[in-house]
Structure formats: structure tokens, C-alpha cells
Amino acid sequence: MPSYKVYVKKTGSPGTMDKLWDVVTVEAETEEELNNKINELFKKGWKVFRINKI
């Protein structure tokens, strides 16, 4: 299963402009599955900056 490094930052918390990006590893079989997992991160209040396939 392909893995992706997703660079995220929590939105709405103080000091987010200075905070470094967190890296989350997401496994997804298809692009649709990847999109669903990214949407879950958005719903949890994370801002997604970049996605790299690894």
C-alpha cells in the first residue's frame, strides 16, 4: 500500500504561524482513499500544507 507524508498544522491554536509543520504518514490504496483521509484531517481542525508520496 502506498504511503504519503502529509505536512499538517493545527488551525485555530495560538502561535500557529510560528509553529513548525507536523508530518503525518497516511497509507492509502487509491487517490480517493487518500482524499477521504485528508478530509478527515480537515474535519479534525488540521490545515494540510503538502503531500509527498513515499
mmCIF file as gemmi writes it, N, C-alpha and C atoms, coordinates in Angstrom:
data_model
loop_
_atom_site.group_PDB
_atom_site.id
_atom_site.type_symbol
_atom_site.label_atom_id
_atom_site.label_alt_id
_atom_site.label_comp_id
_atom_site.label_asym_id
_atom_site.label_entity_id
_atom_site.label_seq_id
_atom_site.pdbx_PDB_ins_code
_atom_site.Cartn_x
_atom_site.Cartn_y
_atom_site.Cartn_z
_atom_site.occupancy
_atom_site.B_iso_or_equiv
_atom_site.pdbx_formal_charge
_atom_site.auth_seq_id
_atom_site.auth_asym_id
_atom_site.pdbx_PDB_model_num
ATOM 1 N N . MET Axp A 1 ? 0.851 -1.187 0 1 0 ? 1 A 1
ATOM 2 C CA . MET Axp A 1 ? 0 0 0 1 0 ? 1 A 1
ATOM 3 C C . MET Axp A 1 ? 0.89 1.242 0 1 0 ? 1 A 1
ATOM 4 N N . PRO Axp A 2 ? 0.635 2.174 -0.907 1 0 ? 2 A 1
ATOM 5 C CA . PRO Axp A 2 ? 1.453 3.397 -0.952 1 0 ? 2 A 1
ATOM 6 C C . PRO Axp A 2 ? 1.282 4.222 0.327 1 0 ? 2 A 1
ATOM 7 N N . SER Axp A 3 ? 2.344 4.868 0.736 1 0 ? 3 A 1
ATOM 8 C CA . SER Axp A 3 ? 2.295 5.763 1.892 1 0 ? 3 A 1
ATOM 9 C C . SER Axp A 3 ? 2.576 7.183 1.429 1 0 ? 3 A 1
ATOM 10 N N . TYR Axp A 4 ? 2.013 8.129 2.152 1 0 ? 4 A 1
ATOM 11 C CA . TYR Axp A 4 ? 2.186 9.538 1.835 1 0 ? 4 A 1
ATOM 12 C C . TYR Axp A 4 ? 2.589 10.276 3.096 1 0 ? 4 A 1
ATOM 13 N N . LYS Axp A 5 ? 3.513 11.212 2.956 1 0 ? 5 A 1
ATOM 14 C CA . LYS Axp A 5 ? 3.842 12.113 4.051 1 0 ? 5 A 1
ATOM 15 C C . LYS Axp A 5 ? 2.966 13.334 3.877 1 0 ? 5 A 1
ATOM 16 N N . VAL Axp A 6 ? 2.177 13.622 4.894 1 0 ? 6 A 1
ATOM 17 C CA . VAL Axp A 6 ? 1.269 14.762 4.846 1 0 ? 6 A 1
ATOM 18 C C . VAL Axp A 6 ? 1.742 15.785 5.874 1 0 ? 6 A 1
ATOM 19 N N . TYR Axp A 7 ? 2.054 16.983 5.41 1 0 ? 7 A 1
ATOM 20 C CA . TYR Axp A 7 ? 2.512 18.045 6.293 1 0 ? 7 A 1
ATOM 21 C C . TYR Axp A 7 ? 1.295 18.831 6.763 1 0 ? 7 A 1
ATOM 22 N N . VAL Axp A 8 ? 1.074 18.84 8.08 1 0 ? 8 A 1
ATOM 23 C CA . VAL Axp A 8 ? -0.132 19.458 8.633 1 0 ? 8 A 1
ATOM 24 C C . VAL Axp A 8 ? 0.216 20.418 9.765 1 0 ? 8 A 1
ATOM 25 N N . LYS Axp A 9 ? -0.716 21.307 10.051 1 0 ? 9 A 1
ATOM 26 C CA . LYS Axp A 9 ? -0.592 22.248 11.159 1 0 ? 9 A 1
ATOM 27 C C . LYS Axp A 9 ? -1.974 22.402 11.769 1 0 ? 9 A 1
ATOM 28 N N . LYS Axp A 10 ? -2.034 22.401 13.083 1 0 ? 10 A 1
ATOM 29 C CA . LYS Axp A 10 ? -3.322 22.577 13.764 1 0 ? 10 A 1
ATOM 30 C C . LYS Axp A 10 ? -3.784 24.017 13.575 1 0 ? 10 A 1
ATOM 31 N N . THR Axp A 11 ? -5.023 24.197 13.149 1 0 ? 11 A 1
ATOM 32 C CA . THR Axp A 11 ? -5.545 25.556 12.952 1 0 ? 11 A 1
ATOM 33 C C . THR Axp A 11 ? -6.258 26.013 14.209 1 0 ? 11 A 1
ATOM 34 N N . GLY Axp A 12 ? -6.306 27.311 14.396 1 0 ? 12 A 1
ATOM 35 C CA . GLY Axp A 12 ? -7.065 27.88 15.498 1 0 ? 12 A 1
ATOM 36 C C . GLY Axp A 12 ? -6.335 27.912 16.826 1 0 ? 12 A 1
ATOM 37 N N . SER Axp A 13 ? -5.111 27.394 16.887 1 0 ? 13 A 1
ATOM 38 C CA . SER Axp A 13 ? -4.394 27.462 18.153 1 0 ? 13 A 1
ATOM 39 C C . SER Axp A 13 ? -3.41 28.624 18.101 1 0 ? 13 A 1
ATOM 40 N N . PRO Axp A 14 ? -3.142 29.226 19.254 1 0 ? 14 A 1
ATOM 41 C CA . PRO Axp A 14 ? -2.243 30.389 19.261 1 0 ? 14 A 1
ATOM 42 C C . PRO Axp A 14 ? -0.831 30.018 18.823 1 0 ? 14 A 1
ATOM 43 N N . GLY Axp A 15 ? -0.201 30.947 18.113 1 0 ? 15 A 1
ATOM 44 C CA . GLY Axp A 15 ? 1.183 30.725 17.695 1 0 ? 15 A 1
ATOM 45 C C . GLY Axp A 15 ? 1.347 29.797 16.512 1 0 ? 15 A 1
ATOM 46 N N . THR Axp A 16 ? 0.276 29.53 15.771 1 0 ? 16 A 1
ATOM 47 C CA . THR Axp A 16 ? 0.393 28.581 14.656 1 0 ? 16 A 1
ATOM 48 C C . THR Axp A 16 ? 1.263 29.129 13.534 1 0 ? 16 A 1
ATOM 49 N N . MET Axp A 17 ? 1.387 30.429 13.438 1 0 ? 17 A 1
ATOM 50 C CA . MET Axp A 17 ? 2.219 30.983 12.367 1 0 ? 17 A 1
ATOM 51 C C . MET Axp A 17 ? 3.694 30.647 12.607 1 0 ? 17 A 1
ATOM 52 N N . ASP Axp A 18 ? 4.07 30.527 13.87 1 0 ? 18 A 1
ATOM 53 C CA . ASP Axp A 18 ? 5.462 30.235 14.212 1 0 ? 18 A 1
ATOM 54 C C . ASP Axp A 18 ? 5.731 28.737 14.312 1 0 ? 18 A 1
ATOM 55 N N . LYS Axp A 19 ? 4.667 27.956 14.427 1 0 ? 19 A 1
ATOM 56 C CA . LYS Axp A 19 ? 4.821 26.523 14.671 1 0 ? 19 A 1
ATOM 57 C C . LYS Axp A 19 ? 5.327 25.808 13.423 1 0 ? 19 A 1
ATOM 58 N N . LEU Axp A 20 ? 6.195 24.852 13.636 1 0 ? 20 A 1
ATOM 59 C CA . LEU Axp A 20 ? 6.659 24.039 12.516 1 0 ? 20 A 1
ATOM 60 C C . LEU Axp A 20 ? 5.545 23.093 12.083 1 0 ? 20 A 1
ATOM 61 N N . TRP Axp A 21 ? 5.625 22.667 10.843 1 0 ? 21 A 1
ATOM 62 C CA . TRP Axp A 21 ? 4.637 21.717 10.333 1 0 ? 21 A 1
ATOM 63 C C . TRP Axp A 21 ? 4.896 20.347 10.932 1 0 ? 21 A 1
ATOM 64 N N . ASP Axp A 22 ? 3.814 19.655 11.289 1 0 ? 22 A 1
ATOM 65 C CA . ASP Axp A 22 ? 3.906 18.266 11.728 1 0 ? 22 A 1
ATOM 66 C C . ASP Axp A 22 ? 3.805 17.387 10.495 1 0 ? 22 A 1
ATOM 67 N N . VAL Axp A 23 ? 4.432 16.234 10.54 1 0 ? 23 A 1
ATOM 68 C CA . VAL Axp A 23 ? 4.362 15.3 9.418 1 0 ? 23 A 1
ATOM 69 C C . VAL Axp A 23 ? 3.593 14.064 9.868 1 0 ? 23 A 1
ATOM 70 N N . VAL Axp A 24 ? 2.539 13.75 9.129 1 0 ? 24 A 1
ATOM 71 C CA . VAL Axp A 24 ? 1.717 12.581 9.405 1 0 ? 24 A 1
ATOM 72 C C . VAL Axp A 24 ? 1.873 11.624 8.234 1 0 ? 24 A 1
ATOM 73 N N . THR Axp A 25 ? 2.057 10.339 8.517 1 0 ? 25 A 1
ATOM 74 C CA . THR Axp A 25 ? 2.132 9.351 7.445 1 0 ? 25 A 1
ATOM 75 C C . THR Axp A 25 ? 0.743 8.755 7.25 1 0 ? 25 A 1
ATOM 76 N N . VAL Axp A 26 ? 0.272 8.798 6.003 1 0 ? 26 A 1
ATOM 77 C CA . VAL Axp A 26 ? -1.052 8.289 5.653 1 0 ? 26 A 1
ATOM 78 C C . VAL Axp A 26 ? -0.871 7.18 4.623 1 0 ? 26 A 1
ATOM 79 N N . GLU Axp A 27 ? -1.505 6.042 4.874 1 0 ? 27 A 1
ATOM 80 C CA . GLU Axp A 27 ? -1.483 4.957 3.886 1 0 ? 27 A 1
ATOM 81 C C . GLU Axp A 27 ? -2.809 4.957 3.145 1 0 ? 27 A 1
ATOM 82 N N . ALA Axp A 28 ? -2.734 4.877 1.817 1 0 ? 28 A 1
ATOM 83 C CA . ALA Axp A 28 ? -3.951 4.885 1.006 1 0 ? 28 A 1
ATOM 84 C C . ALA Axp A 28 ? -3.724 4.052 -0.251 1 0 ? 28 A 1
ATOM 85 N N . GLU Axp A 29 ? -4.688 3.228 -0.565 1 0 ? 29 A 1
ATOM 86 C CA . GLU Axp A 29 ? -4.612 2.361 -1.738 1 0 ? 29 A 1
ATOM 87 C C . GLU Axp A 29 ? -4.877 3.158 -3.021 1 0 ? 29 A 1
ATOM 88 N N . THR Axp A 30 ? -5.836 4.087 -2.951 1 0 ? 30 A 1
ATOM 89 C CA . THR Axp A 30 ? -6.225 4.87 -4.123 1 0 ? 30 A 1
ATOM 90 C C . THR Axp A 30 ? -6.199 6.358 -3.781 1 0 ? 30 A 1
ATOM 91 N N . GLU Axp A 31 ? -6.268 7.168 -4.828 1 0 ? 31 A 1
ATOM 92 C CA . GLU Axp A 31 ? -6.308 8.613 -4.613 1 0 ? 31 A 1
ATOM 93 C C . GLU Axp A 31 ? -7.587 9.01 -3.876 1 0 ? 31 A 1
ATOM 94 N N . GLU Axp A 32 ? -8.676 8.314 -4.16 1 0 ? 32 A 1
ATOM 95 C CA . GLU Axp A 32 ? -9.941 8.6 -3.479 1 0 ? 32 A 1
ATOM 96 C C . GLU Axp A 32 ? -9.814 8.333 -1.974 1 0 ? 32 A 1
ATOM 97 N N . GLU Axp A 33 ? -9.16 7.224 -1.626 1 0 ? 33 A 1
ATOM 98 C CA . GLU Axp A 33 ? -8.952 6.899 -0.212 1 0 ? 33 A 1
ATOM 99 C C . GLU Axp A 33 ? -8.067 7.949 0.451 1 0 ? 33 A 1
ATOM 100 N N . LEU Axp A 34 ? -7.048 8.399 -0.267 1 0 ? 34 A 1
ATOM 101 C CA . LEU Axp A 34 ? -6.17 9.454 0.246 1 0 ? 34 A 1
ATOM 102 C C . LEU Axp A 34 ? -6.977 10.728 0.501 1 0 ? 34 A 1
ATOM 103 N N . ASN Axp A 35 ? -7.821 11.099 -0.455 1 0 ? 35 A 1
ATOM 104 C CA . ASN Axp A 35 ? -8.657 12.295 -0.306 1 0 ? 35 A 1
ATOM 105 C C . ASN Axp A 35 ? -9.576 12.182 0.905 1 0 ? 35 A 1
ATOM 106 N N . ASN Axp A 36 ? -10.15 10.992 1.122 1 0 ? 36 A 1
ATOM 107 C CA . ASN Axp A 36 ? -11.022 10.779 2.282 1 0 ? 36 A 1
ATOM 108 C C . ASN Axp A 36 ? -10.253 10.981 3.579 1 0 ? 36 A 1
ATOM 109 N N . LYS Axp A 37 ? -9.021 10.463 3.629 1 0 ? 37 A 1
ATOM 110 C CA . LYS Axp A 37 ? -8.215 10.601 4.84 1 0 ? 37 A 1
ATOM 111 C C . LYS Axp A 37 ? -7.794 12.054 5.06 1 0 ? 37 A 1
ATOM 112 N N . ILE Axp A 38 ? -7.512 12.771 3.967 1 0 ? 38 A 1
ATOM 113 C CA . ILE Axp A 38 ? -7.169 14.194 4.068 1 0 ? 38 A 1
ATOM 114 C C . ILE Axp A 38 ? -8.383 14.975 4.595 1 0 ? 38 A 1
ATOM 115 N N . ASN Axp A 39 ? -9.574 14.637 4.098 1 0 ? 39 A 1
ATOM 116 C CA . ASN Axp A 39 ? -10.798 15.297 4.571 1 0 ? 39 A 1
ATOM 117 C C . ASN Axp A 39 ? -11.009 15.061 6.057 1 0 ? 39 A 1
ATOM 118 N N . GLU Axp A 40 ? -10.673 13.857 6.543 1 0 ? 40 A 1
ATOM 119 C CA . GLU Axp A 40 ? -10.78 13.566 7.974 1 0 ? 40 A 1
ATOM 120 C C . GLU Axp A 40 ? -9.86 14.483 8.77 1 0 ? 40 A 1
ATOM 121 N N . LEU Axp A 41 ? -8.649 14.725 8.248 1 0 ? 41 A 1
ATOM 122 C CA . LEU Axp A 41 ? -7.717 15.639 8.929 1 0 ? 41 A 1
ATOM 123 C C . LEU Axp A 41 ? -8.298 17.053 8.983 1 0 ? 41 A 1
ATOM 124 N N . PHE Axp A 42 ? -8.913 17.508 7.874 1 0 ? 42 A 1
ATOM 125 C CA . PHE Axp A 42 ? -9.537 18.836 7.846 1 0 ? 42 A 1
ATOM 126 C C . PHE Axp A 42 ? -10.627 18.925 8.91 1 0 ? 42 A 1
ATOM 127 N N . LYS Axp A 43 ? -11.461 17.873 9.01 1 0 ? 43 A 1
ATOM 128 C CA . LYS Axp A 43 ? -12.561 17.868 9.975 1 0 ? 43 A 1
ATOM 129 C C . LYS Axp A 43 ? -12.047 17.929 11.407 1 0 ? 43 A 1
ATOM 130 N N . LYS Axp A 44 ? -10.848 17.406 11.638 1 0 ? 44 A 1
ATOM 131 C CA . LYS Axp A 44 ? -10.256 17.427 12.981 1 0 ? 44 A 1
ATOM 132 C C . LYS Axp A 44 ? -9.55 18.755 13.267 1 0 ? 44 A 1
ATOM 133 N N . GLY Axp A 45 ? -9.583 19.688 12.312 1 0 ? 45 A 1
ATOM 134 C CA . GLY Axp A 45 ? -9.015 21.015 12.527 1 0 ? 45 A 1
ATOM 135 C C . GLY Axp A 45 ? -7.572 21.16 12.071 1 0 ? 45 A 1
ATOM 136 N N . TRP Axp A 46 ? -7.1 20.246 11.228 1 0 ? 46 A 1
ATOM 137 C CA . TRP Axp A 46 ? -5.735 20.345 10.727 1 0 ? 46 A 1
ATOM 138 C C . TRP Axp A 46 ? -5.726 21.047 9.376 1 0 ? 46 A 1
ATOM 139 N N . LYS Axp A 47 ? -4.707 21.839 9.156 1 0 ? 47 A 1
ATOM 140 C CA . LYS Axp A 47 ? -4.503 22.505 7.869 1 0 ? 47 A 1
ATOM 141 C C . LYS Axp A 47 ? -3.427 21.709 7.127 1 0 ? 47 A 1
ATOM 142 N N . VAL Axp A 48 ? -3.719 21.287 5.918 1 0 ? 48 A 1
ATOM 143 C CA . VAL Axp A 48 ? -2.778 20.469 5.144 1 0 ? 48 A 1
ATOM 144 C C . VAL Axp A 48 ? -1.971 21.37 4.217 1 0 ? 48 A 1
ATOM 145 N N . PHE Axp A 49 ? -0.66 21.235 4.281 1 0 ? 49 A 1
ATOM 146 C CA . PHE Axp A 49 ? 0.23 22.085 3.501 1 0 ? 49 A 1
ATOM 147 C C . PHE Axp A 49 ? 0.742 21.37 2.259 1 0 ? 49 A 1
ATOM 148 N N . ARG Axp A 50 ? 1.208 20.14 2.419 1 0 ? 50 A 1
ATOM 149 C CA . ARG Axp A 50 ? 1.816 19.442 1.294 1 0 ? 50 A 1
ATOM 150 C C . ARG Axp A 50 ? 1.677 17.945 1.491 1 0 ? 50 A 1
ATOM 151 N N . ILE Axp A 51 ? 1.591 17.225 0.375 1 0 ? 51 A 1
ATOM 152 C CA . ILE Axp A 51 ? 1.501 15.765 0.404 1 0 ? 51 A 1
ATOM 153 C C . ILE Axp A 51 ? 2.601 15.208 -0.487 1 0 ? 51 A 1
ATOM 154 N N . ASN Axp A 52 ? 3.45 14.351 0.076 1 0 ? 52 A 1
ATOM 155 C CA . ASN Axp A 52 ? 4.519 13.706 -0.689 1 0 ? 52 A 1
ATOM 156 C C . ASN Axp A 52 ? 4.327 12.211 -0.653 1 0 ? 52 A 1
ATOM 157 N N . LYS Axp A 53 ? 4.41 11.572 -1.821 1 0 ? 53 A 1
ATOM 158 C CA . LYS Axp A 53 ? 4.339 10.115 -1.863 1 0 ? 53 A 1
ATOM 159 C C . LYS Axp A 53 ? 5.703 9.557 -1.45 1 0 ? 53 A 1
ATOM 160 N N . ILE Axp A 54 ? 5.685 8.537 -0.585 1 0 ? 54 A 1
ATOM 161 C CA . ILE Axp A 54 ? 6.956 7.944 -0.136 1 0 ? 54 A 1
ATOM 162 C C . ILE Axp A 54 ? 7.015 6.467 -0.485 1 0 ? 54 A 1
